[in-house]
Amino acid sequence: MVTGGGHTNADELDRKMDAFRARCHQTGLKVTPQRVAVYNLLLQSKDHPSAEMLYRRVRKSLPNISLDTVNRTLLTLAQMGAANVVEGSGQPKRFDGCIEAHQHFRCTKCGRIIDLDNTLCKSIMIPREISRKYVVNRKTIYLEGICDLCRTKEQR
C-alpha cells in the first residue's frame, strides 16, 4: 500500500510543532526561527527532501539562512528523533518528517522517494542471533526500482 507518509492537516501540524518545541526544551536546544522553519517545511514535504531542496524552500521565508544551517538542523532533527534520514545508495541524504513506522521506495530513474505502509514489512521479526548480540532500535525497509510514473512513460 502506498501512503501519504503521515503528511498532515493543520491541527496535526500544530500538534507536531508543539511536540517539537517541547522536545527541543527537553534536550536543551533553543527553539530558533531557523529550526522551526526547517522542521515545519519538512513536516509539510511529501518528497523526502535533501538539505539542498529544503534550503531553497526555506530561503523564501528566511533569505539569510545558510545551507550549512539547514543541513545541521536536519541532522539535529534526526539525532533528536524528530525526523529520519532516508537511507540511500550514494545519493545526498534525504529526510523524512514522518517518524511513524513505514517503508520507502526510491525510483532509480527519477529519484522520487515514495512512502509505503505494508503490514507484512512492519511485522518482520529480528532473528535471535541478531537480537542476542545487538540492540535493534529501528527497522527500516528501503526498496529501489522503477516507479509507476517512469514505468508508464517507458510503456508509451
Chimera marker file (.cmm) of the C-alpha trace (Angstrom):
<marker_set name="trace">
<marker id="1" x="0.000" y="0.000" z="0.000" r="1" g="1" b="0" radius="0.5"/>
<marker id="2" x="1.305" y="3.450" z="-0.887" r="1" g="1" b="0" radius="0.5"/>
<marker id="3" x="0.606" y="6.047" z="1.778" r="1" g="1" b="0" radius="0.5"/>
<marker id="4" x="0.666" y="9.784" z="2.143" r="1" g="1" b="0" radius="0.5"/>
<marker id="5" x="3.549" y="9.218" z="4.529" r="1" g="1" b="0" radius="0.5"/>
<marker id="6" x="1.950" y="10.826" z="7.521" r="1" g="1" b="0" radius="0.5"/>
<marker id="7" x="1.746" y="14.269" z="5.957" r="1" g="1" b="0" radius="0.5"/>
<marker id="8" x="-0.663" y="16.242" z="7.984" r="1" g="1" b="0" radius="0.5"/>
<marker id="9" x="-3.571" y="18.626" z="8.233" r="1" g="1" b="0" radius="0.5"/>
<marker id="10" x="-3.309" y="21.952" z="10.085" r="1" g="1" b="0" radius="0.5"/>
<marker id="11" x="-4.365" y="20.635" z="13.520" r="1" g="1" b="0" radius="0.5"/>
<marker id="12" x="-1.943" y="17.737" z="13.349" r="1" g="1" b="0" radius="0.5"/>
<marker id="13" x="0.812" y="20.052" z="12.102" r="1" g="1" b="0" radius="0.5"/>
<marker id="14" x="0.209" y="22.358" z="15.094" r="1" g="1" b="0" radius="0.5"/>
<marker id="15" x="0.335" y="19.364" z="17.454" r="1" g="1" b="0" radius="0.5"/>
<marker id="16" x="3.606" y="18.145" z="15.924" r="1" g="1" b="0" radius="0.5"/>
<marker id="17" x="5.124" y="21.630" z="16.123" r="1" g="1" b="0" radius="0.5"/>
<marker id="18" x="4.132" y="21.874" z="19.815" r="1" g="1" b="0" radius="0.5"/>
<marker id="19" x="5.688" y="18.451" z="20.464" r="1" g="1" b="0" radius="0.5"/>
<marker id="20" x="8.824" y="19.592" z="18.596" r="1" g="1" b="0" radius="0.5"/>
<marker id="21" x="9.139" y="22.704" z="20.762" r="1" g="1" b="0" radius="0.5"/>
<marker id="22" x="8.721" y="20.573" z="23.896" r="1" g="1" b="0" radius="0.5"/>
<marker id="23" x="11.360" y="18.095" z="22.648" r="1" g="1" b="0" radius="0.5"/>
<marker id="24" x="13.768" y="20.974" z="21.982" r="1" g="1" b="0" radius="0.5"/>
<marker id="25" x="13.301" y="22.230" z="25.541" r="1" g="1" b="0" radius="0.5"/>
<marker id="26" x="13.780" y="18.692" z="26.943" r="1" g="1" b="0" radius="0.5"/>
<marker id="27" x="17.026" y="18.248" z="25.038" r="1" g="1" b="0" radius="0.5"/>
<marker id="28" x="18.320" y="21.719" z="25.881" r="1" g="1" b="0" radius="0.5"/>
<marker id="29" x="18.053" y="23.110" z="22.344" r="1" g="1" b="0" radius="0.5"/>
<marker id="30" x="16.854" y="26.628" z="21.687" r="1" g="1" b="0" radius="0.5"/>
<marker id="31" x="13.687" y="26.937" z="19.622" r="1" g="1" b="0" radius="0.5"/>
<marker id="32" x="15.087" y="29.191" z="16.916" r="1" g="1" b="0" radius="0.5"/>
<marker id="33" x="13.176" y="30.589" z="13.942" r="1" g="1" b="0" radius="0.5"/>
<marker id="34" x="15.517" y="28.596" z="11.692" r="1" g="1" b="0" radius="0.5"/>
<marker id="35" x="14.787" y="25.278" z="13.439" r="1" g="1" b="0" radius="0.5"/>
<marker id="36" x="11.058" y="25.957" z="13.443" r="1" g="1" b="0" radius="0.5"/>
<marker id="37" x="11.026" y="26.903" z="9.748" r="1" g="1" b="0" radius="0.5"/>
<marker id="38" x="13.095" y="23.892" z="8.652" r="1" g="1" b="0" radius="0.5"/>
<marker id="39" x="11.043" y="21.444" z="10.720" r="1" g="1" b="0" radius="0.5"/>
<marker id="40" x="7.740" y="22.962" z="9.613" r="1" g="1" b="0" radius="0.5"/>
<marker id="41" x="8.703" y="22.671" z="5.943" r="1" g="1" b="0" radius="0.5"/>
<marker id="42" x="9.972" y="19.120" z="6.463" r="1" g="1" b="0" radius="0.5"/>
<marker id="43" x="6.652" y="18.081" z="8.011" r="1" g="1" b="0" radius="0.5"/>
<marker id="44" x="4.798" y="19.518" z="5.028" r="1" g="1" b="0" radius="0.5"/>
<marker id="45" x="7.106" y="17.923" z="2.442" r="1" g="1" b="0" radius="0.5"/>
<marker id="46" x="5.958" y="14.840" z="0.618" r="1" g="1" b="0" radius="0.5"/>
<marker id="47" x="9.131" y="14.373" z="-1.424" r="1" g="1" b="0" radius="0.5"/>
<marker id="48" x="11.656" y="13.469" z="1.306" r="1" g="1" b="0" radius="0.5"/>
<marker id="49" x="13.836" y="16.499" z="0.580" r="1" g="1" b="0" radius="0.5"/>
<marker id="50" x="17.592" y="16.780" z="0.770" r="1" g="1" b="0" radius="0.5"/>
<marker id="51" x="19.198" y="19.637" z="2.699" r="1" g="1" b="0" radius="0.5"/>
<marker id="52" x="19.667" y="21.492" z="-0.599" r="1" g="1" b="0" radius="0.5"/>
<marker id="53" x="15.990" y="21.098" z="-1.526" r="1" g="1" b="0" radius="0.5"/>
<marker id="54" x="14.812" y="22.363" z="1.864" r="1" g="1" b="0" radius="0.5"/>
<marker id="55" x="17.357" y="25.187" z="1.765" r="1" g="1" b="0" radius="0.5"/>
<marker id="56" x="15.817" y="26.511" z="-1.463" r="1" g="1" b="0" radius="0.5"/>
<marker id="57" x="12.344" y="26.381" z="0.123" r="1" g="1" b="0" radius="0.5"/>
<marker id="58" x="13.198" y="27.903" z="3.488" r="1" g="1" b="0" radius="0.5"/>
<marker id="59" x="15.067" y="30.816" z="1.880" r="1" g="1" b="0" radius="0.5"/>
<marker id="60" x="11.700" y="32.138" z="0.693" r="1" g="1" b="0" radius="0.5"/>
<marker id="61" x="10.801" y="32.976" z="4.302" r="1" g="1" b="0" radius="0.5"/>
<marker id="62" x="14.327" y="33.253" z="5.775" r="1" g="1" b="0" radius="0.5"/>
<marker id="63" x="16.534" y="34.674" z="2.979" r="1" g="1" b="0" radius="0.5"/>
<marker id="64" x="19.654" y="34.887" z="5.185" r="1" g="1" b="0" radius="0.5"/>
<marker id="65" x="19.664" y="31.237" z="6.260" r="1" g="1" b="0" radius="0.5"/>
<marker id="66" x="22.677" y="29.232" z="5.077" r="1" g="1" b="0" radius="0.5"/>
<marker id="67" x="22.775" y="25.765" z="3.557" r="1" g="1" b="0" radius="0.5"/>
<marker id="68" x="25.035" y="24.736" z="6.444" r="1" g="1" b="0" radius="0.5"/>
<marker id="69" x="22.371" y="25.802" z="8.973" r="1" g="1" b="0" radius="0.5"/>
<marker id="70" x="19.700" y="23.808" z="7.136" r="1" g="1" b="0" radius="0.5"/>
<marker id="71" x="21.960" y="20.750" z="6.932" r="1" g="1" b="0" radius="0.5"/>
<marker id="72" x="22.952" y="20.927" z="10.611" r="1" g="1" b="0" radius="0.5"/>
<marker id="73" x="19.315" y="21.458" z="11.597" r="1" g="1" b="0" radius="0.5"/>
<marker id="74" x="18.196" y="18.391" z="9.646" r="1" g="1" b="0" radius="0.5"/>
<marker id="75" x="20.939" y="16.270" z="11.225" r="1" g="1" b="0" radius="0.5"/>
<marker id="76" x="19.940" y="17.585" z="14.666" r="1" g="1" b="0" radius="0.5"/>
<marker id="77" x="16.276" y="16.744" z="13.953" r="1" g="1" b="0" radius="0.5"/>
<marker id="78" x="17.295" y="13.198" z="13.048" r="1" g="1" b="0" radius="0.5"/>
<marker id="79" x="19.521" y="12.893" z="16.104" r="1" g="1" b="0" radius="0.5"/>
<marker id="80" x="16.744" y="14.025" z="18.457" r="1" g="1" b="0" radius="0.5"/>
<marker id="81" x="14.209" y="11.671" z="16.866" r="1" g="1" b="0" radius="0.5"/>
<marker id="82" x="12.048" y="14.344" z="15.222" r="1" g="1" b="0" radius="0.5"/>
<marker id="83" x="12.955" y="13.207" z="11.687" r="1" g="1" b="0" radius="0.5"/>
<marker id="84" x="14.513" y="10.266" z="9.910" r="1" g="1" b="0" radius="0.5"/>
<marker id="85" x="17.252" y="10.049" z="7.335" r="1" g="1" b="0" radius="0.5"/>
<marker id="86" x="16.013" y="8.043" z="4.348" r="1" g="1" b="0" radius="0.5"/>
<marker id="87" x="18.876" y="5.697" z="3.627" r="1" g="1" b="0" radius="0.5"/>
<marker id="88" x="20.141" y="5.627" z="0.075" r="1" g="1" b="0" radius="0.5"/>
<marker id="89" x="22.898" y="4.408" z="-2.134" r="1" g="1" b="0" radius="0.5"/>
<marker id="90" x="25.387" y="7.130" z="-2.905" r="1" g="1" b="0" radius="0.5"/>
<marker id="91" x="22.797" y="9.901" z="-3.153" r="1" g="1" b="0" radius="0.5"/>
<marker id="92" x="22.624" y="13.024" z="-0.966" r="1" g="1" b="0" radius="0.5"/>
<marker id="93" x="20.866" y="12.327" z="2.328" r="1" g="1" b="0" radius="0.5"/>
<marker id="94" x="17.114" y="12.733" z="2.148" r="1" g="1" b="0" radius="0.5"/>
<marker id="95" x="14.980" y="13.462" z="5.196" r="1" g="1" b="0" radius="0.5"/>
<marker id="96" x="11.524" y="12.429" z="6.329" r="1" g="1" b="0" radius="0.5"/>
<marker id="97" x="9.436" y="14.298" z="8.892" r="1" g="1" b="0" radius="0.5"/>
<marker id="98" x="7.171" y="11.280" z="9.338" r="1" g="1" b="0" radius="0.5"/>
<marker id="99" x="8.660" y="9.239" z="12.178" r="1" g="1" b="0" radius="0.5"/>
<marker id="100" x="5.893" y="6.631" z="12.295" r="1" g="1" b="0" radius="0.5"/>
<marker id="101" x="6.998" y="3.186" z="11.061" r="1" g="1" b="0" radius="0.5"/>
<marker id="102" x="6.777" y="2.901" z="7.290" r="1" g="1" b="0" radius="0.5"/>
<marker id="103" x="8.912" y="1.841" z="4.347" r="1" g="1" b="0" radius="0.5"/>
<marker id="104" x="10.347" y="3.680" z="1.352" r="1" g="1" b="0" radius="0.5"/>
<marker id="105" x="10.635" y="3.017" z="-2.372" r="1" g="1" b="0" radius="0.5"/>
<marker id="106" x="13.161" y="5.049" z="-4.404" r="1" g="1" b="0" radius="0.5"/>
<marker id="107" x="12.870" y="5.252" z="-8.163" r="1" g="1" b="0" radius="0.5"/>
<marker id="108" x="16.273" y="4.718" z="-9.758" r="1" g="1" b="0" radius="0.5"/>
<marker id="109" x="15.176" y="6.702" z="-12.829" r="1" g="1" b="0" radius="0.5"/>
<marker id="110" x="13.643" y="9.893" z="-11.429" r="1" g="1" b="0" radius="0.5"/>
<marker id="111" x="14.894" y="9.749" z="-7.818" r="1" g="1" b="0" radius="0.5"/>
<marker id="112" x="11.415" y="10.086" z="-6.334" r="1" g="1" b="0" radius="0.5"/>
<marker id="113" x="11.024" y="8.557" z="-2.862" r="1" g="1" b="0" radius="0.5"/>
<marker id="114" x="7.605" y="7.153" z="-2.062" r="1" g="1" b="0" radius="0.5"/>
<marker id="115" x="6.232" y="6.229" z="1.359" r="1" g="1" b="0" radius="0.5"/>
<marker id="116" x="4.869" y="2.704" z="1.696" r="1" g="1" b="0" radius="0.5"/>
<marker id="117" x="2.870" y="1.229" z="4.543" r="1" g="1" b="0" radius="0.5"/>
<marker id="118" x="2.931" y="-2.548" z="4.411" r="1" g="1" b="0" radius="0.5"/>
<marker id="119" x="1.819" y="-4.571" z="7.423" r="1" g="1" b="0" radius="0.5"/>
<marker id="120" x="3.939" y="-7.574" z="6.453" r="1" g="1" b="0" radius="0.5"/>
<marker id="121" x="7.066" y="-5.426" z="6.262" r="1" g="1" b="0" radius="0.5"/>
<marker id="122" x="6.317" y="-3.922" z="9.676" r="1" g="1" b="0" radius="0.5"/>
<marker id="123" x="5.983" y="-7.388" z="11.219" r="1" g="1" b="0" radius="0.5"/>
<marker id="124" x="9.388" y="-8.714" z="10.119" r="1" g="1" b="0" radius="0.5"/>
<marker id="125" x="10.971" y="-10.285" z="13.183" r="1" g="1" b="0" radius="0.5"/>
<marker id="126" x="14.602" y="-9.752" z="14.147" r="1" g="1" b="0" radius="0.5"/>
<marker id="127" x="16.415" y="-13.130" z="14.087" r="1" g="1" b="0" radius="0.5"/>
<marker id="128" x="17.542" y="-14.313" z="17.533" r="1" g="1" b="0" radius="0.5"/>
<marker id="129" x="21.218" y="-14.447" z="16.576" r="1" g="1" b="0" radius="0.5"/>
<marker id="130" x="20.993" y="-10.727" z="15.840" r="1" g="1" b="0" radius="0.5"/>
<marker id="131" x="18.849" y="-9.714" z="18.835" r="1" g="1" b="0" radius="0.5"/>
<marker id="132" x="21.112" y="-11.634" z="21.229" r="1" g="1" b="0" radius="0.5"/>
<marker id="133" x="24.188" y="-9.786" z="20.019" r="1" g="1" b="0" radius="0.5"/>
<marker id="134" x="22.795" y="-6.341" z="19.154" r="1" g="1" b="0" radius="0.5"/>
<marker id="135" x="20.158" y="-3.903" z="20.342" r="1" g="1" b="0" radius="0.5"/>
<marker id="136" x="17.961" y="-3.004" z="17.363" r="1" g="1" b="0" radius="0.5"/>
<marker id="137" x="16.465" y="0.463" z="17.777" r="1" g="1" b="0" radius="0.5"/>
<marker id="138" x="14.779" y="0.758" z="14.393" r="1" g="1" b="0" radius="0.5"/>
<marker id="139" x="13.934" y="-1.454" z="11.442" r="1" g="1" b="0" radius="0.5"/>
<marker id="140" x="13.818" y="0.143" z="8.018" r="1" g="1" b="0" radius="0.5"/>
<marker id="141" x="12.977" y="-1.279" z="4.639" r="1" g="1" b="0" radius="0.5"/>
<marker id="142" x="14.189" y="0.605" z="1.611" r="1" g="1" b="0" radius="0.5"/>
<marker id="143" x="13.288" y="-0.646" z="-1.854" r="1" g="1" b="0" radius="0.5"/>
<marker id="144" x="14.674" y="0.572" z="-5.171" r="1" g="1" b="0" radius="0.5"/>
<marker id="145" x="13.339" y="0.143" z="-8.667" r="1" g="1" b="0" radius="0.5"/>
<marker id="146" x="11.297" y="1.968" z="-11.265" r="1" g="1" b="0" radius="0.5"/>
<marker id="147" x="8.246" y="3.876" z="-10.040" r="1" g="1" b="0" radius="0.5"/>
<marker id="148" x="4.785" y="3.772" z="-11.549" r="1" g="1" b="0" radius="0.5"/>
<marker id="149" x="5.215" y="7.125" z="-13.341" r="1" g="1" b="0" radius="0.5"/>
<marker id="150" x="8.518" y="6.169" z="-15.001" r="1" g="1" b="0" radius="0.5"/>
<marker id="151" x="7.197" y="2.722" z="-15.853" r="1" g="1" b="0" radius="0.5"/>
<marker id="152" x="4.166" y="4.286" z="-17.570" r="1" g="1" b="0" radius="0.5"/>
<marker id="153" x="6.456" y="6.633" z="-19.547" r="1" g="1" b="0" radius="0.5"/>
<marker id="154" x="8.559" y="3.658" z="-20.670" r="1" g="1" b="0" radius="0.5"/>
<marker id="155" x="5.499" y="1.775" z="-21.872" r="1" g="1" b="0" radius="0.5"/>
<marker id="156" x="4.372" y="4.624" z="-24.144" r="1" g="1" b="0" radius="0.5"/>
<link id1="1" id2="2" r="1" g="1" b="0" radius="0.2"/>
<link id1="2" id2="3" r="1" g="1" b="0" radius="0.2"/>
<link id1="3" id2="4" r="1" g="1" b="0" radius="0.2"/>
<link id1="4" id2="5" r="1" g="1" b="0" radius="0.2"/>
<link id1="5" id2="6" r="1" g="1" b="0" radius="0.2"/>
<link id1="6" id2="7" r="1" g="1" b="0" radius="0.2"/>
<link id1="7" id2="8" r="1" g="1" b="0" radius="0.2"/>
<link id1="8" id2="9" r="1" g="1" b="0" radius="0.2"/>
<link id1="9" id2="10" r="1" g="1" b="0" radius="0.2"/>
<link id1="10" id2="11" r="1" g="1" b="0" radius="0.2"/>
<link id1="11" id2="12" r="1" g="1" b="0" radius="0.2"/>
<link id1="12" id2="13" r="1" g="1" b="0" radius="0.2"/>
<link id1="13" id2="14" r="1" g="1" b="0" radius="0.2"/>
<link id1="14" id2="15" r="1" g="1" b="0" radius="0.2"/>
<link id1="15" id2="16" r="1" g="1" b="0" radius="0.2"/>
<link id1="16" id2="17" r="1" g="1" b="0" radius="0.2"/>
<link id1="17" id2="18" r="1" g="1" b="0" radius="0.2"/>
<link id1="18" id2="19" r="1" g="1" b="0" radius="0.2"/>
<link id1="19" id2="20" r="1" g="1" b="0" radius="0.2"/>
<link id1="20" id2="21" r="1" g="1" b="0" radius="0.2"/>
<link id1="21" id2="22" r="1" g="1" b="0" radius="0.2"/>
<link id1="22" id2="23" r="1" g="1" b="0" radius="0.2"/>
<link id1="23" id2="24" r="1" g="1" b="0" radius="0.2"/>
<link id1="24" id2="25" r="1" g="1" b="0" radius="0.2"/>
<link id1="25" id2="26" r="1" g="1" b="0" radius="0.2"/>
<link id1="26" id2="27" r="1" g="1" b="0" radius="0.2"/>
<link id1="27" id2="28" r="1" g="1" b="0" radius="0.2"/>
<link id1="28" id2="29" r="1" g="1" b="0" radius="0.2"/>
<link id1="29" id2="30" r="1" g="1" b="0" radius="0.2"/>
<link id1="30" id2="31" r="1" g="1" b="0" radius="0.2"/>
<link id1="31" id2="32" r="1" g="1" b="0" radius="0.2"/>
<link id1="32" id2="33" r="1" g="1" b="0" radius="0.2"/>
<link id1="33" id2="34" r="1" g="1" b="0" radius="0.2"/>
<link id1="34" id2="35" r="1" g="1" b="0" radius="0.2"/>
<link id1="35" id2="36" r="1" g="1" b="0" radius="0.2"/>
<link id1="36" id2="37" r="1" g="1" b="0" radius="0.2"/>
<link id1="37" id2="38" r="1" g="1" b="0" radius="0.2"/>
<link id1="38" id2="39" r="1" g="1" b="0" radius="0.2"/>
<link id1="39" id2="40" r="1" g="1" b="0" radius="0.2"/>
<link id1="40" id2="41" r="1" g="1" b="0" radius="0.2"/>
<link id1="41" id2="42" r="1" g="1" b="0" radius="0.2"/>
<link id1="42" id2="43" r="1" g="1" b="0" radius="0.2"/>
<link id1="43" id2="44" r="1" g="1" b="0" radius="0.2"/>
<link id1="44" id2="45" r="1" g="1" b="0" radius="0.2"/>
<link id1="45" id2="46" r="1" g="1" b="0" radius="0.2"/>
<link id1="46" id2="47" r="1" g="1" b="0" radius="0.2"/>
<link id1="47" id2="48" r="1" g="1" b="0" radius="0.2"/>
<link id1="48" id2="49" r="1" g="1" b="0" radius="0.2"/>
<link id1="49" id2="50" r="1" g="1" b="0" radius="0.2"/>
<link id1="50" id2="51" r="1" g="1" b="0" radius="0.2"/>
<link id1="51" id2="52" r="1" g="1" b="0" radius="0.2"/>
<link id1="52" id2="53" r="1" g="1" b="0" radius="0.2"/>
<link id1="53" id2="54" r="1" g="1" b="0" radius="0.2"/>
<link id1="54" id2="55" r="1" g="1" b="0" radius="0.2"/>
<link id1="55" id2="56" r="1" g="1" b="0" radius="0.2"/>
<link id1="56" id2="57" r="1" g="1" b="0" radius="0.2"/>
<link id1="57" id2="58" r="1" g="1" b="0" radius="0.2"/>
<link id1="58" id2="59" r="1" g="1" b="0" radius="0.2"/>
<link id1="59" id2="60" r="1" g="1" b="0" radius="0.2"/>
<link id1="60" id2="61" r="1" g="1" b="0" radius="0.2"/>
<link id1="61" id2="62" r="1" g="1" b="0" radius="0.2"/>
<link id1="62" id2="63" r="1" g="1" b="0" radius="0.2"/>
<link id1="63" id2="64" r="1" g="1" b="0" radius="0.2"/>
<link id1="64" id2="65" r="1" g="1" b="0" radius="0.2"/>
<link id1="65" id2="66" r="1" g="1" b="0" radius="0.2"/>
<link id1="66" id2="67" r="1" g="1" b="0" radius="0.2"/>
<link id1="67" id2="68" r="1" g="1" b="0" radius="0.2"/>
<link id1="68" id2="69" r="1" g="1" b="0" radius="0.2"/>
<link id1="69" id2="70" r="1" g="1" b="0" radius="0.2"/>
<link id1="70" id2="71" r="1" g="1" b="0" radius="0.2"/>
<link id1="71" id2="72" r="1" g="1" b="0" radius="0.2"/>
<link id1="72" id2="73" r="1" g="1" b="0" radius="0.2"/>
<link id1="73" id2="74" r="1" g="1" b="0" radius="0.2"/>
<link id1="74" id2="75" r="1" g="1" b="0" radius="0.2"/>
<link id1="75" id2="76" r="1" g="1" b="0" radius="0.2"/>
<link id1="76" id2="77" r="1" g="1" b="0" radius="0.2"/>
<link id1="77" id2="78" r="1" g="1" b="0" radius="0.2"/>
<link id1="78" id2="79" r="1" g="1" b="0" radius="0.2"/>
<link id1="79" id2="80" r="1" g="1" b="0" radius="0.2"/>
<link id1="80" id2="81" r="1" g="1" b="0" radius="0.2"/>
<link id1="81" id2="82" r="1" g="1" b="0" radius="0.2"/>
<link id1="82" id2="83" r="1" g="1" b="0" radius="0.2"/>
<link id1="83" id2="84" r="1" g="1" b="0" radius="0.2"/>
<link id1="84" id2="85" r="1" g="1" b="0" radius="0.2"/>
<link id1="85" id2="86" r="1" g="1" b="0" radius="0.2"/>
<link id1="86" id2="87" r="1" g="1" b="0" radius="0.2"/>
<link id1="87" id2="88" r="1" g="1" b="0" radius="0.2"/>
<link id1="88" id2="89" r="1" g="1" b="0" radius="0.2"/>
<link id1="89" id2="90" r="1" g="1" b="0" radius="0.2"/>
<link id1="90" id2="91" r="1" g="1" b="0" radius="0.2"/>
<link id1="91" id2="92" r="1" g="1" b="0" radius="0.2"/>
<link id1="92" id2="93" r="1" g="1" b="0" radius="0.2"/>
<link id1="93" id2="94" r="1" g="1" b="0" radius="0.2"/>
<link id1="94" id2="95" r="1" g="1" b="0" radius="0.2"/>
<link id1="95" id2="96" r="1" g="1" b="0" radius="0.2"/>
<link id1="96" id2="97" r="1" g="1" b="0" radius="0.2"/>
<link id1="97" id2="98" r="1" g="1" b="0" radius="0.2"/>
<link id1="98" id2="99" r="1" g="1" b="0" radius="0.2"/>
<link id1="99" id2="100" r="1" g="1" b="0" radius="0.2"/>
<link id1="100" id2="101" r="1" g="1" b="0" radius="0.2"/>
<link id1="101" id2="102" r="1" g="1" b="0" radius="0.2"/>
<link id1="102" id2="103" r="1" g="1" b="0" radius="0.2"/>
<link id1="103" id2="104" r="1" g="1" b="0" radius="0.2"/>
<link id1="104" id2="105" r="1" g="1" b="0" radius="0.2"/>
<link id1="105" id2="106" r="1" g="1" b="0" radius="0.2"/>
<link id1="106" id2="107" r="1" g="1" b="0" radius="0.2"/>
<link id1="107" id2="108" r="1" g="1" b="0" radius="0.2"/>
<link id1="108" id2="109" r="1" g="1" b="0" radius="0.2"/>
<link id1="109" id2="110" r="1" g="1" b="0" radius="0.2"/>
<link id1="110" id2="111" r="1" g="1" b="0" radius="0.2"/>
<link id1="111" id2="112" r="1" g="1" b="0" radius="0.2"/>
<link id1="112" id2="113" r="1" g="1" b="0" radius="0.2"/>
<link id1="113" id2="114" r="1" g="1" b="0" radius="0.2"/>
<link id1="114" id2="115" r="1" g="1" b="0" radius="0.2"/>
<link id1="115" id2="116" r="1" g="1" b="0" radius="0.2"/>
<link id1="116" id2="117" r="1" g="1" b="0" radius="0.2"/>
<link id1="117" id2="118" r="1" g="1" b="0" radius="0.2"/>
<link id1="118" id2="119" r="1" g="1" b="0" radius="0.2"/>
<link id1="119" id2="120" r="1" g="1" b="0" radius="0.2"/>
<link id1="120" id2="121" r="1" g="1" b="0" radius="0.2"/>
<link id1="121" id2="122" r="1" g="1" b="0" radius="0.2"/>
<link id1="122" id2="123" r="1" g="1" b="0" radius="0.2"/>
<link id1="123" id2="124" r="1" g="1" b="0" radius="0.2"/>
<link id1="124" id2="125" r="1" g="1" b="0" radius="0.2"/>
<link id1="125" id2="126" r="1" g="1" b="0" radius="0.2"/>
<link id1="126" id2="127" r="1" g="1" b="0" radius="0.2"/>
<link id1="127" id2="128" r="1" g="1" b="0" radius="0.2"/>
<link id1="128" id2="129" r="1" g="1" b="0" radius="0.2"/>
<link id1="129" id2="130" r="1" g="1" b="0" radius="0.2"/>
<link id1="130" id2="131" r="1" g="1" b="0" radius="0.2"/>
<link id1="131" id2="132" r="1" g="1" b="0" radius="0.2"/>
<link id1="132" id2="133" r="1" g="1" b="0" radius="0.2"/>
<link id1="133" id2="134" r="1" g="1" b="0" radius="0.2"/>
<link id1="134" id2="135" r="1" g="1" b="0" radius="0.2"/>
<link id1="135" id2="136" r="1" g="1" b="0" radius="0.2"/>
<link id1="136" id2="137" r="1" g="1" b="0" radius="0.2"/>
<link id1="137" id2="138" r="1" g="1" b="0" radius="0.2"/>
<link id1="138" id2="139" r="1" g="1" b="0" radius="0.2"/>
<link id1="139" id2="140" r="1" g="1" b="0" radius="0.2"/>
<link id1="140" id2="141" r="1" g="1" b="0" radius="0.2"/>
<link id1="141" id2="142" r="1" g="1" b="0" radius="0.2"/>
<link id1="142" id2="143" r="1" g="1" b="0" radius="0.2"/>
<link id1="143" id2="144" r="1" g="1" b="0" radius="0.2"/>
<link id1="144" id2="145" r="1" g="1" b="0" radius="0.2"/>
<link id1="145" id2="146" r="1" g="1" b="0" radius="0.2"/>
<link id1="146" id2="147" r="1" g="1" b="0" radius="0.2"/>
<link id1="147" id2="148" r="1" g="1" b="0" radius="0.2"/>
<link id1="148" id2="149" r="1" g="1" b="0" radius="0.2"/>
<link id1="149" id2="150" r="1" g="1" b="0" radius="0.2"/>
<link id1="150" id2="151" r="1" g="1" b="0" radius="0.2"/>
<link id1="151" id2="152" r="1" g="1" b="0" radius="0.2"/>
<link id1="152" id2="153" r="1" g="1" b="0" radius="0.2"/>
<link id1="153" id2="154" r="1" g="1" b="0" radius="0.2"/>
<link id1="154" id2="155" r="1" g="1" b="0" radius="0.2"/>
<link id1="155" id2="156" r="1" g="1" b="0" radius="0.2"/>
</marker_set>
